[in-house]
């Protein structure tokens, strides 16, 4: 789940959405939150963002970008 940026895009609690809460990830509170601009900015930080997301999904296999 991407976090919102700015007052026009409030952050929604994903566990308040019944369909998400019913999923295995929702039942385990295993939802990854990351800044949307960081993930979708497609600039010089794109590789770092992809690595950080992978590290959050597979912490035993990948170290976050420094």
mmCIF file as Biopython writes it, N, C-alpha, C and O atoms, coordinates in Angstrom:
data_model
#
loop_
_atom_site.group_PDB
_atom_site.id
_atom_site.type_symbol
_atom_site.label_atom_id
_atom_site.label_alt_id
_atom_site.label_comp_id
_atom_site.label_asym_id
_atom_site.label_entity_id
_atom_site.label_seq_id
_atom_site.pdbx_PDB_ins_code
_atom_site.Cartn_x
_atom_site.Cartn_y
_atom_site.Cartn_z
_atom_site.occupancy
_atom_site.B_iso_or_equiv
_atom_site.auth_seq_id
_atom_site.auth_asym_id
_atom_site.pdbx_PDB_model_num
ATOM 1   N N  . UNK A ? 1  ? 0.843   -1.162  0.000   1.0 0.0 1  A 1 
ATOM 2   C CA . UNK A ? 1  ? 0.000   0.000   0.000   1.0 0.0 1  A 1 
ATOM 3   C C  . UNK A ? 1  ? 0.890   1.227   0.000   1.0 0.0 1  A 1 
ATOM 4   O O  . UNK A ? 1  ? 1.857   1.309   0.757   1.0 0.0 1  A 1 
ATOM 5   N N  . UNK A ? 2  ? 0.555   2.174   -0.853  1.0 0.0 2  A 1 
ATOM 6   C CA . UNK A ? 2  ? 1.316   3.417   -0.891  1.0 0.0 2  A 1 
ATOM 7   C C  . UNK A ? 2  ? 0.715   4.408   0.085   1.0 0.0 2  A 1 
ATOM 8   O O  . UNK A ? 2  ? -0.503  4.493   0.242   1.0 0.0 2  A 1 
ATOM 9   N N  . UNK A ? 3  ? 1.589   5.154   0.736   1.0 0.0 3  A 1 
ATOM 10  C CA . UNK A ? 3  ? 1.103   6.207   1.615   1.0 0.0 3  A 1 
ATOM 11  C C  . UNK A ? 3  ? 0.763   7.422   0.772   1.0 0.0 3  A 1 
ATOM 12  O O  . UNK A ? 3  ? 1.350   7.635   -0.289  1.0 0.0 3  A 1 
ATOM 13  N N  . UNK A ? 4  ? -0.164  8.199   1.234   1.0 0.0 4  A 1 
ATOM 14  C CA . UNK A ? 4  ? -0.620  9.377   0.495   1.0 0.0 4  A 1 
ATOM 15  C C  . UNK A ? 4  ? 0.328   10.545  0.703   1.0 0.0 4  A 1 
ATOM 16  O O  . UNK A ? 4  ? 1.077   10.591  1.679   1.0 0.0 4  A 1 
ATOM 17  N N  . UNK A ? 5  ? 0.283   11.469  -0.213  1.0 0.0 5  A 1 
ATOM 18  C CA . UNK A ? 5  ? 1.101   12.668  -0.117  1.0 0.0 5  A 1 
ATOM 19  C C  . UNK A ? 5  ? 0.205   13.880  -0.249  1.0 0.0 5  A 1 
ATOM 20  O O  . UNK A ? 5  ? -0.386  14.111  -1.304  1.0 0.0 5  A 1 
ATOM 21  N N  . UNK A ? 6  ? 0.104   14.638  0.796   1.0 0.0 6  A 1 
ATOM 22  C CA . UNK A ? 6  ? -0.641  15.884  0.728   1.0 0.0 6  A 1 
ATOM 23  C C  . UNK A ? 6  ? -2.020  15.805  1.342   1.0 0.0 6  A 1 
ATOM 24  O O  . UNK A ? 6  ? -2.546  14.718  1.582   1.0 0.0 6  A 1 
ATOM 25  N N  . UNK A ? 7  ? -2.607  16.975  1.596   1.0 0.0 7  A 1 
ATOM 26  C CA . UNK A ? 7  ? -3.902  17.035  2.277   1.0 0.0 7  A 1 
ATOM 27  C C  . UNK A ? 7  ? -5.076  16.545  1.434   1.0 0.0 7  A 1 
ATOM 28  O O  . UNK A ? 7  ? -6.117  16.195  1.989   1.0 0.0 7  A 1 
ATOM 29  N N  . UNK A ? 8  ? -4.938  16.510  0.132   1.0 0.0 8  A 1 
ATOM 30  C CA . UNK A ? 8  ? -6.036  16.057  -0.731  1.0 0.0 8  A 1 
ATOM 31  C C  . UNK A ? 8  ? -6.108  14.546  -0.855  1.0 0.0 8  A 1 
ATOM 32  O O  . UNK A ? 8  ? -7.026  14.014  -1.481  1.0 0.0 8  A 1 
ATOM 33  N N  . UNK A ? 9  ? -5.146  13.853  -0.264  1.0 0.0 9  A 1 
ATOM 34  C CA . UNK A ? 9  ? -5.090  12.392  -0.354  1.0 0.0 9  A 1 
ATOM 35  C C  . UNK A ? 9  ? -4.873  11.817  1.038   1.0 0.0 9  A 1 
ATOM 36  O O  . UNK A ? 9  ? -3.742  11.494  1.403   1.0 0.0 9  A 1 
ATOM 37  N N  . UNK A ? 10 ? -5.935  11.687  1.816   1.0 0.0 10 A 1 
ATOM 38  C CA . UNK A ? 10 ? -5.761  11.185  3.179   1.0 0.0 10 A 1 
ATOM 39  C C  . UNK A ? 10 ? -5.303  9.733   3.190   1.0 0.0 10 A 1 
ATOM 40  O O  . UNK A ? 10 ? -5.643  8.955   2.298   1.0 0.0 10 A 1 
ATOM 41  N N  . UNK A ? 11 ? -4.537  9.382   4.200   1.0 0.0 11 A 1 
ATOM 42  C CA . UNK A ? 11 ? -4.084  8.006   4.366   1.0 0.0 11 A 1 
ATOM 43  C C  . UNK A ? 11 ? -5.253  7.188   4.909   1.0 0.0 11 A 1 
ATOM 44  O O  . UNK A ? 11 ? -5.851  7.545   5.925   1.0 0.0 11 A 1 
ATOM 45  N N  . UNK A ? 12 ? -5.570  6.110   4.238   1.0 0.0 12 A 1 
ATOM 46  C CA . UNK A ? 12 ? -6.676  5.242   4.629   1.0 0.0 12 A 1 
ATOM 47  C C  . UNK A ? 12 ? -6.112  4.031   5.355   1.0 0.0 12 A 1 
ATOM 48  O O  . UNK A ? 12 ? -5.116  3.449   4.925   1.0 0.0 12 A 1 
ATOM 49  N N  . UNK A ? 13 ? -6.744  3.658   6.441   1.0 0.0 13 A 1 
ATOM 50  C CA . UNK A ? 13 ? -6.345  2.446   7.151   1.0 0.0 13 A 1 
ATOM 51  C C  . UNK A ? 13 ? -6.797  1.254   6.307   1.0 0.0 13 A 1 
ATOM 52  O O  . UNK A ? 13 ? -7.999  1.044   6.148   1.0 0.0 13 A 1 
ATOM 53  N N  . UNK A ? 14 ? -5.871  0.475   5.767   1.0 0.0 14 A 1 
ATOM 54  C CA . UNK A ? 14 ? -6.280  -0.632  4.898   1.0 0.0 14 A 1 
ATOM 55  C C  . UNK A ? 14 ? -7.099  -1.681  5.628   1.0 0.0 14 A 1 
ATOM 56  O O  . UNK A ? 14 ? -7.883  -2.397  5.005   1.0 0.0 14 A 1 
ATOM 57  N N  . UNK A ? 15 ? -6.931  -1.783  6.943   1.0 0.0 15 A 1 
ATOM 58  C CA . UNK A ? 15 ? -7.688  -2.787  7.691   1.0 0.0 15 A 1 
ATOM 59  C C  . UNK A ? 15 ? -9.120  -2.355  7.944   1.0 0.0 15 A 1 
ATOM 60  O O  . UNK A ? 15 ? -9.921  -3.132  8.465   1.0 0.0 15 A 1 
ATOM 61  N N  . UNK A ? 16 ? -9.454  -1.114  7.578   1.0 0.0 16 A 1 
ATOM 62  C CA . UNK A ? 16 ? -10.839 -0.653  7.647   1.0 0.0 16 A 1 
ATOM 63  C C  . UNK A ? 16 ? -11.622 -1.108  6.416   1.0 0.0 16 A 1 
ATOM 64  O O  . UNK A ? 16 ? -12.846 -0.984  6.380   1.0 0.0 16 A 1 
ATOM 65  N N  . UNK A ? 17 ? -10.930 -1.628  5.420   1.0 0.0 17 A 1 
ATOM 66  C CA . UNK A ? 17 ? -11.563 -2.121  4.193   1.0 0.0 17 A 1 
ATOM 67  C C  . UNK A ? 17 ? -11.800 -3.629  4.359   1.0 0.0 17 A 1 
ATOM 68  O O  . UNK A ? 17 ? -10.839 -4.398  4.390   1.0 0.0 17 A 1 
ATOM 69  N N  . UNK A ? 18 ? -13.051 -4.058  4.465   1.0 0.0 18 A 1 
ATOM 70  C CA . UNK A ? 18 ? -13.332 -5.478  4.740   1.0 0.0 18 A 1 
ATOM 71  C C  . UNK A ? 18 ? -12.675 -6.442  3.754   1.0 0.0 18 A 1 
ATOM 72  O O  . UNK A ? 18 ? -12.197 -7.501  4.159   1.0 0.0 18 A 1 
ATOM 73  N N  . UNK A ? 19 ? -12.645 -6.092  2.473   1.0 0.0 19 A 1 
ATOM 74  C CA . UNK A ? 19 ? -12.056 -6.997  1.479   1.0 0.0 19 A 1 
ATOM 75  C C  . UNK A ? 19 ? -10.565 -7.205  1.731   1.0 0.0 19 A 1 
ATOM 76  O O  . UNK A ? 19 ? -10.062 -8.313  1.546   1.0 0.0 19 A 1 
ATOM 77  N N  . UNK A ? 20 ? -9.855  -6.173  2.144   1.0 0.0 20 A 1 
ATOM 78  C CA . UNK A ? 20 ? -8.428  -6.318  2.440   1.0 0.0 20 A 1 
ATOM 79  C C  . UNK A ? 20 ? -8.200  -7.038  3.758   1.0 0.0 20 A 1 
ATOM 80  O O  . UNK A ? 20 ? -7.278  -7.845  3.882   1.0 0.0 20 A 1 
ATOM 81  N N  . UNK A ? 21 ? -9.039  -6.746  4.737   1.0 0.0 21 A 1 
ATOM 82  C CA . UNK A ? 21 ? -8.896  -7.386  6.038   1.0 0.0 21 A 1 
ATOM 83  C C  . UNK A ? 21 ? -9.115  -8.897  5.941   1.0 0.0 21 A 1 
ATOM 84  O O  . UNK A ? 21 ? -8.576  -9.655  6.747   1.0 0.0 21 A 1 
ATOM 85  N N  . UNK A ? 22 ? -9.899  -9.330  4.964   1.0 0.0 22 A 1 
ATOM 86  C CA . UNK A ? 22 ? -10.207 -10.748 4.803   1.0 0.0 22 A 1 
ATOM 87  C C  . UNK A ? 22 ? -9.101  -11.530 4.109   1.0 0.0 22 A 1 
ATOM 88  O O  . UNK A ? 22 ? -9.134  -12.760 4.105   1.0 0.0 22 A 1 
ATOM 89  N N  . UNK A ? 23 ? -8.115  -10.843 3.517   1.0 0.0 23 A 1 
ATOM 90  C CA . UNK A ? 23 ? -7.036  -11.539 2.822   1.0 0.0 23 A 1 
ATOM 91  C C  . UNK A ? 23 ? -6.037  -12.103 3.825   1.0 0.0 23 A 1 
ATOM 92  O O  . UNK A ? 23 ? -6.018  -11.658 4.972   1.0 0.0 23 A 1 
ATOM 93  N N  . UNK A ? 24 ? -5.201  -13.073 3.430   1.0 0.0 24 A 1 
ATOM 94  C CA . UNK A ? 24 ? -4.170  -13.579 4.338   1.0 0.0 24 A 1 
ATOM 95  C C  . UNK A ? 24 ? -3.240  -12.470 4.845   1.0 0.0 24 A 1 
ATOM 96  O O  . UNK A ? 24 ? -2.863  -12.471 6.017   1.0 0.0 24 A 1 
ATOM 97  N N  . UNK A ? 25 ? -2.870  -11.532 3.978   1.0 0.0 25 A 1 
ATOM 98  C CA . UNK A ? 25 ? -2.008  -10.428 4.414   1.0 0.0 25 A 1 
ATOM 99  C C  . UNK A ? 25 ? -2.730  -9.559  5.435   1.0 0.0 25 A 1 
ATOM 100 O O  . UNK A ? 25 ? -2.125  -9.135  6.420   1.0 0.0 25 A 1 
ATOM 101 N N  . UNK A ? 26 ? -3.995  -9.290  5.219   1.0 0.0 26 A 1 
ATOM 102 C CA . UNK A ? 26 ? -4.764  -8.488  6.152   1.0 0.0 26 A 1 
ATOM 103 C C  . UNK A ? 26 ? -4.944  -9.165  7.493   1.0 0.0 26 A 1 
ATOM 104 O O  . UNK A ? 26 ? -4.917  -8.507  8.532   1.0 0.0 26 A 1 
ATOM 105 N N  . UNK A ? 27 ? -5.125  -10.462 7.480   1.0 0.0 27 A 1 
ATOM 106 C CA . UNK A ? 27 ? -5.287  -11.212 8.720   1.0 0.0 27 A 1 
ATOM 107 C C  . UNK A ? 27 ? -3.999  -11.242 9.534   1.0 0.0 27 A 1 
ATOM 108 O O  . UNK A ? 27 ? -4.039  -11.361 10.759  1.0 0.0 27 A 1 
ATOM 109 N N  . UNK A ? 28 ? -2.866  -11.135 8.863   1.0 0.0 28 A 1 
ATOM 110 C CA . UNK A ? 28 ? -1.564  -11.144 9.549   1.0 0.0 28 A 1 
ATOM 111 C C  . UNK A ? 28 ? -1.000  -9.747  9.750   1.0 0.0 28 A 1 
ATOM 112 O O  . UNK A ? 28 ? 0.125   -9.594  10.226  1.0 0.0 28 A 1 
ATOM 113 N N  . UNK A ? 29 ? -1.783  -8.713  9.386   1.0 0.0 29 A 1 
ATOM 114 C CA . UNK A ? 29 ? -1.301  -7.325  9.443   1.0 0.0 29 A 1 
ATOM 115 C C  . UNK A ? 29 ? 0.018   -7.179  8.689   1.0 0.0 29 A 1 
ATOM 116 O O  . UNK A ? 29 ? 0.927   -6.486  9.145   1.0 0.0 29 A 1 
ATOM 117 N N  . UNK A ? 30 ? 0.117   -7.822  7.556   1.0 0.0 30 A 1 
ATOM 118 C CA . UNK A ? 30 ? 1.358   -7.868  6.781   1.0 0.0 30 A 1 
ATOM 119 C C  . UNK A ? 30 ? 1.260   -7.022  5.518   1.0 0.0 30 A 1 
ATOM 120 O O  . UNK A ? 30 ? 1.528   -7.500  4.415   1.0 0.0 30 A 1 
ATOM 121 N N  . UNK A ? 31 ? 0.880   -5.783  5.687   1.0 0.0 31 A 1 
ATOM 122 C CA . UNK A ? 31 ? 0.781   -4.884  4.544   1.0 0.0 31 A 1 
ATOM 123 C C  . UNK A ? 31 ? 1.964   -3.938  4.569   1.0 0.0 31 A 1 
ATOM 124 O O  . UNK A ? 31 ? 2.263   -3.337  5.601   1.0 0.0 31 A 1 
ATOM 125 N N  . UNK A ? 32 ? 2.634   -3.805  3.444   1.0 0.0 32 A 1 
ATOM 126 C CA . UNK A ? 32 ? 3.803   -2.928  3.327   1.0 0.0 32 A 1 
ATOM 127 C C  . UNK A ? 32 ? 3.323   -1.548  2.916   1.0 0.0 32 A 1 
ATOM 128 O O  . UNK A ? 32 ? 2.596   -1.407  1.932   1.0 0.0 32 A 1 
ATOM 129 N N  . UNK A ? 33 ? 3.726   -0.529  3.667   1.0 0.0 33 A 1 
ATOM 130 C CA . UNK A ? 33 ? 3.391   0.864   3.327   1.0 0.0 33 A 1 
ATOM 131 C C  . UNK A ? 33 ? 4.665   1.570   2.897   1.0 0.0 33 A 1 
ATOM 132 O O  . UNK A ? 33 ? 5.681   1.539   3.591   1.0 0.0 33 A 1 
ATOM 133 N N  . UNK A ? 34 ? 4.588   2.208   1.737   1.0 0.0 34 A 1 
ATOM 134 C CA . UNK A ? 34 ? 5.732   2.964   1.227   1.0 0.0 34 A 1 
ATOM 135 C C  . UNK A ? 34 ? 5.225   4.226   0.546   1.0 0.0 34 A 1 
ATOM 136 O O  . UNK A ? 34 ? 4.081   4.279   0.092   1.0 0.0 34 A 1 
ATOM 137 N N  . UNK A ? 35 ? 6.066   5.226   0.477   1.0 0.0 35 A 1 
ATOM 138 C CA . UNK A ? 35 ? 5.712   6.488   -0.148  1.0 0.0 35 A 1 
ATOM 139 C C  . UNK A ? 35 ? 5.468   6.286   -1.649  1.0 0.0 35 A 1 
ATOM 140 O O  . UNK A ? 35 ? 6.301   5.721   -2.358  1.0 0.0 35 A 1 
ATOM 141 N N  . UNK A ? 36 ? 4.313   6.757   -2.111  1.0 0.0 36 A 1 
ATOM 142 C CA . UNK A ? 36 ? 3.945   6.583   -3.511  1.0 0.0 36 A 1 
ATOM 143 C C  . UNK A ? 36 ? 4.873   7.301   -4.474  1.0 0.0 36 A 1 
ATOM 144 O O  . UNK A ? 36 ? 5.189   6.768   -5.538  1.0 0.0 36 A 1 
ATOM 145 N N  . UNK A ? 37 ? 5.315   8.504   -4.122  1.0 0.0 37 A 1 
ATOM 146 C CA . UNK A ? 37 ? 6.218   9.256   -4.999  1.0 0.0 37 A 1 
ATOM 147 C C  . UNK A ? 37 ? 7.564   8.547   -5.117  1.0 0.0 37 A 1 
ATOM 148 O O  . UNK A ? 37 ? 8.190   8.568   -6.177  1.0 0.0 37 A 1 
ATOM 149 N N  . UNK A ? 38 ? 8.001   7.928   -4.042  1.0 0.0 38 A 1 
ATOM 150 C CA . UNK A ? 38 ? 9.257   7.175   -4.064  1.0 0.0 38 A 1 
ATOM 151 C C  . UNK A ? 38 ? 9.132   5.956   -4.979  1.0 0.0 38 A 1 
ATOM 152 O O  . UNK A ? 38 ? 10.038  5.668   -5.761  1.0 0.0 38 A 1 
ATOM 153 N N  . UNK A ? 39 ? 8.018   5.247   -4.881  1.0 0.0 39 A 1 
ATOM 154 C CA . UNK A ? 39 ? 7.829   4.042   -5.687  1.0 0.0 39 A 1 
ATOM 155 C C  . UNK A ? 39 ? 7.543   4.338   -7.155  1.0 0.0 39 A 1 
ATOM 156 O O  . UNK A ? 39 ? 7.987   3.603   -8.038  1.0 0.0 39 A 1 
ATOM 157 N N  . UNK A ? 40 ? 6.801   5.415   -7.414  1.0 0.0 40 A 1 
ATOM 158 C CA . UNK A ? 40 ? 6.347   5.672   -8.777  1.0 0.0 40 A 1 
ATOM 159 C C  . UNK A ? 40 ? 6.961   6.908   -9.416  1.0 0.0 40 A 1 
ATOM 160 O O  . UNK A ? 40 ? 6.494   7.358   -10.462 1.0 0.0 40 A 1 
ATOM 161 N N  . UNK A ? 41 ? 8.008   7.466   -8.798  1.0 0.0 41 A 1 
ATOM 162 C CA . UNK A ? 41 ? 8.628   8.671   -9.321  1.0 0.0 41 A 1 
ATOM 163 C C  . UNK A ? 41 ? 9.407   8.447   -10.607 1.0 0.0 41 A 1 
ATOM 164 O O  . UNK A ? 41 ? 9.585   9.377   -11.393 1.0 0.0 41 A 1 
ATOM 165 N N  . UNK A ? 42 ? 9.869   7.237   -10.827 1.0 0.0 42 A 1 
ATOM 166 C CA . UNK A ? 42 ? 10.613  6.871   -12.037 1.0 0.0 42 A 1 
ATOM 167 C C  . UNK A ? 42 ? 11.720  7.867   -12.351 1.0 0.0 42 A 1 
ATOM 168 O O  . UNK A ? 42 ? 11.824  8.365   -13.471 1.0 0.0 42 A 1 
ATOM 169 N N  . UNK A ? 43 ? 12.537  8.147   -11.357 1.0 0.0 43 A 1 
ATOM 170 C CA . UNK A ? 43 ? 13.690  9.026   -11.518 1.0 0.0 43 A 1 
ATOM 171 C C  . UNK A ? 43 ? 14.937  8.302   -11.066 1.0 0.0 43 A 1 
ATOM 172 O O  . UNK A ? 43 ? 15.008  7.076   -11.149 1.0 0.0 43 A 1 
ATOM 173 N N  . UNK A ? 44 ? 15.915  9.037   -10.593 1.0 0.0 44 A 1 
ATOM 174 C CA . UNK A ? 44 ? 17.173  8.435   -10.167 1.0 0.0 44 A 1 
ATOM 175 C C  . UNK A ? 44 ? 17.035  7.484   -8.984  1.0 0.0 44 A 1 
ATOM 176 O O  . UNK A ? 44 ? 17.907  6.646   -8.755  1.0 0.0 44 A 1 
ATOM 177 N N  . UNK A ? 45 ? 15.940  7.611   -8.229  1.0 0.0 45 A 1 
ATOM 178 C CA . UNK A ? 45 ? 15.754  6.735   -7.058  1.0 0.0 45 A 1 
ATOM 179 C C  . UNK A ? 45 ? 14.984  5.458   -7.373  1.0 0.0 45 A 1 
ATOM 180 O O  . UNK A ? 45 ? 14.716  4.672   -6.465  1.0 0.0 45 A 1 
ATOM 181 N N  . UNK A ? 46 ? 14.627  5.233   -8.617  1.0 0.0 46 A 1 
ATOM 182 C CA . UNK A ? 46 ? 13.790  4.079   -8.975  1.0 0.0 46 A 1 
ATOM 183 C C  . UNK A ? 46 ? 14.422  2.754   -8.557  1.0 0.0 46 A 1 
ATOM 184 O O  . UNK A ? 46 ? 13.740  1.893   -8.001  1.0 0.0 46 A 1 
ATOM 185 N N  . UNK A ? 47 ? 15.698  2.585   -8.814  1.0 0.0 47 A 1 
ATOM 186 C CA . UNK A ? 47 ? 16.363  1.327   -8.445  1.0 0.0 47 A 1 
ATOM 187 C C  . UNK A ? 47 ? 16.367  1.140   -6.933  1.0 0.0 47 A 1 
ATOM 188 O O  . UNK A ? 47 ? 16.155  0.030   -6.446  1.0 0.0 47 A 1 
ATOM 189 N N  . UNK A ? 48 ? 16.608  2.220   -6.183  1.0 0.0 48 A 1 
ATOM 190 C CA . UNK A ? 48 ? 16.578  2.129   -4.722  1.0 0.0 48 A 1 
ATOM 191 C C  . UNK A ? 48 ? 15.176  1.775   -4.230  1.0 0.0 48 A 1 
ATOM 192 O O  . UNK A ? 48 ? 15.020  0.974   -3.308  1.0 0.0 48 A 1 
ATOM 193 N N  . UNK A ? 49 ? 14.164  2.370   -4.844  1.0 0.0 49 A 1 
ATOM 194 C CA . UNK A ? 49 ? 12.786  2.087   -4.441  1.0 0.0 49 A 1 
ATOM 195 C C  . UNK A ? 49 ? 12.438  0.628   -4.692  1.0 0.0 49 A 1 
ATOM 196 O O  . UNK A ? 49 ? 11.813  -0.013  -3.847  1.0 0.0 49 A 1 
ATOM 197 N N  . UNK A ? 50 ? 12.830  0.104   -5.831  1.0 0.0 50 A 1 
ATOM 198 C CA . UNK A ? 50 ? 12.557  -1.300  -6.145  1.0 0.0 50 A 1 
ATOM 199 C C  . UNK A ? 50 ? 13.264  -2.214  -5.161  1.0 0.0 50 A 1 
ATOM 200 O O  . UNK A ? 50 ? 12.695  -3.207  -4.707  1.0 0.0 50 A 1 
ATOM 201 N N  . UNK A ? 51 ? 14.503  -1.881  -4.834  1.0 0.0 51 A 1 
ATOM 202 C CA . UNK A ? 51 ? 15.260  -2.694  -3.876  1.0 0.0 51 A 1 
ATOM 203 C C  . UNK A ? 51 ? 14.636  -2.612  -2.490  1.0 0.0 51 A 1 
ATOM 204 O O  . UNK A ? 51 ? 14.536  -3.626  -1.800  1.0 0.0 51 A 1 
ATOM 205 N N  . UNK A ? 52 ? 14.211  -1.411  -2.069  1.0 0.0 52 A 1 
ATOM 206 C CA . UNK A ? 52 ? 13.586  -1.261  -0.755  1.0 0.0 52 A 1 
ATOM 207 C C  . UNK A ? 52 ? 12.283  -2.051  -0.667  1.0 0.0 52 A 1 
ATOM 208 O O  . UNK A ? 52 ? 12.002  -2.675  0.356   1.0 0.0 52 A 1 
ATOM 209 N N  . UNK A ? 53 ? 11.489  -2.027  -1.735  1.0 0.0 53 A 1 
ATOM 210 C CA . UNK A ? 53 ? 10.256  -2.804  -1.757  1.0 0.0 53 A 1 
ATOM 211 C C  . UNK A ? 53 ? 10.571  -4.298  -1.674  1.0 0.0 53 A 1 
ATOM 212 O O  . UNK A ? 53 ? 9.936   -5.025  -0.910  1.0 0.0 53 A 1 
ATOM 213 N N  . UNK A ? 54 ? 11.533  -4.748  -2.445  1.0 0.0 54 A 1 
ATOM 214 C CA . UNK A ? 54 ? 11.924  -6.164  -2.410  1.0 0.0 54 A 1 
ATOM 215 C C  . UNK A ? 54 ? 12.430  -6.556  -1.024  1.0 0.0 54 A 1 
ATOM 216 O O  . UNK A ? 54 ? 12.142  -7.654  -0.546  1.0 0.0 54 A 1 
ATOM 217 N N  . UNK A ? 55 ? 13.181  -5.666  -0.377  1.0 0.0 55 A 1 
ATOM 218 C CA . UNK A ? 55 ? 13.697  -5.946  0.968   1.0 0.0 55 A 1 
ATOM 219 C C  . UNK A ? 55 ? 12.560  -6.039  1.980   1.0 0.0 55 A 1 
ATOM 220 O O  . UNK A ? 55 ? 12.636  -6.822  2.927   1.0 0.0 55 A 1 
ATOM 221 N N  . UNK A ? 56 ? 11.512  -5.250  1.788   1.0 0.0 56 A 1 
ATOM 222 C CA . UNK A ? 56 ? 10.357  -5.320  2.698   1.0 0.0 56 A 1 
ATOM 223 C C  . UNK A ? 56 ? 9.578   -6.617  2.482   1.0 0.0 56 A 1 
ATOM 224 O O  . UNK A ? 56 ? 9.021   -7.178  3.425   1.0 0.0 56 A 1 
ATOM 225 N N  . UNK A ? 57 ? 9.542   -7.090  1.227   1.0 0.0 57 A 1 
ATOM 226 C CA . UNK A ? 57 ? 8.820   -8.325  0.922   1.0 0.0 57 A 1 
ATOM 227 C C  . UNK A ? 57 ? 9.632   -9.571  1.277   1.0 0.0 57 A 1 
ATOM 228 O O  . UNK A ? 57 ? 9.074   -10.580 1.708   1.0 0.0 57 A 1 
ATOM 229 N N  . UNK A ? 58 ? 10.937  -9.496  1.097   1.0 0.0 58 A 1 
ATOM 230 C CA . UNK A ? 58 ? 11.827  -10.643 1.324   1.0 0.0 58 A 1 
ATOM 231 C C  . UNK A ? 58 ? 13.007  -10.223 2.195   1.0 0.0 58 A 1 
ATOM 232 O O  . UNK A ? 58 ? 14.141  -10.204 1.715   1.0 0.0 58 A 1 
ATOM 233 N N  . UNK A ? 59 ? 12.770  -9.882  3.474   1.0 0.0 59 A 1 
ATOM 234 C CA . UNK A ? 59 ? 13.842  -9.348  4.318   1.0 0.0 59 A 1 
ATOM 235 C C  . UNK A ? 59 ? 14.999  -10.317 4.541   1.0 0.0 59 A 1 
ATOM 236 O O  . UNK A ? 59 ? 16.124  -9.896  4.810   1.0 0.0 59 A 1 
ATOM 237 N N  . UNK A ? 60 ? 14.723  -11.594 4.430   1.0 0.0 60 A 1 
ATOM 238 C CA . UNK A ? 60 ? 15.785  -12.574 4.646   1.0 0.0 60 A 1 
ATOM 239 C C  . UNK A ? 60 ? 16.736  -12.675 3.455   1.0 0.0 60 A 1 
ATOM 240 O O  . UNK A ? 60 ? 17.825  -13.236 3.582   1.0 0.0 60 A 1 
ATOM 241 N N  . UNK A ? 61 ? 16.341  -12.144 2.312   1.0 0.0 61 A 1 
ATOM 242 C CA . UNK A ? 61 ? 17.136  -12.314 1.094   1.0 0.0 61 A 1 
ATOM 243 C C  . UNK A ? 61 ? 17.776  -11.034 0.587   1.0 0.0 61 A 1 
ATOM 244 O O  . UNK A ? 61 ? 18.783  -11.089 -0.118  1.0 0.0 61 A 1 
ATOM 245 N N  . UNK A ? 62 ? 17.213  -9.880  0.931   1.0 0.0 62 A 1 
ATOM 246 C CA . UNK A ? 62 ? 17.659  -8.615  0.317   1.0 0.0 62 A 1 
ATOM 247 C C  . UNK A ? 62 ? 17.835  -7.556  1.381   1.0 0.0 62 A 1 
ATOM 248 O O  . UNK A ? 62 ? 16.993  -7.403  2.267   1.0 0.0 62 A 1 
ATOM 249 N N  . UNK A ? 63 ? 18.933  -6.826  1.290   1.0 0.0 63 A 1 
ATOM 250 C CA . UNK A ? 63 ? 19.158  -5.696  2.194   1.0 0.0 63 A 1 
ATOM 251 C C  . UNK A ? 63 ? 18.598  -4.429  1.553   1.0 0.0 63 A 1 
ATOM 252 O O  . UNK A ? 63 ? 18.673  -4.275  0.334   1.0 0.0 63 A 1 
ATOM 253 N N  . UNK A ? 64 ? 18.030  -3.506  2.365   1.0 0.0 64 A 1 
ATOM 254 C CA . UNK A ? 64 ? 17.536  -2.247  1.802   1.0 0.0 64 A 1 
ATOM 255 C C  . UNK A ? 64 ? 18.666  -1.400  1.245   1.0 0.0 64 A 1 
ATOM 256 O O  . UNK A ? 64 ? 19.824  -1.567  1.628   1.0 0.0 64 A 1 
ATOM 257 N N  . UNK A ? 65 ? 18.330  -0.493  0.344   1.0 0.0 65 A 1 
ATOM 258 C CA . UNK A ? 65 ? 19.326  0.435   -0.220  1.0 0.0 65 A 1 
ATOM 259 C C  . UNK A ? 65 ? 19.828  1.359   0.870   1.0 0.0 65 A 1 
ATOM 260 O O  . UNK A ? 65 ? 19.116  1.654   1.830   1.0 0.0 65 A 1 
ATOM 261 N N  . UNK A ? 66 ? 21.061  1.814   0.713   1.0 0.0 66 A 1 
ATOM 262 C CA . UNK A ? 66 ? 21.647  2.711   1.717   1.0 0.0 66 A 1 
ATOM 263 C C  . UNK A ? 66 ? 21.665  4.123   1.234   1.0 0.0 66 A 1 
ATOM 264 O O  . UNK A ? 66 ? 22.124  5.014   1.949   1.0 0.0 66 A 1 
#
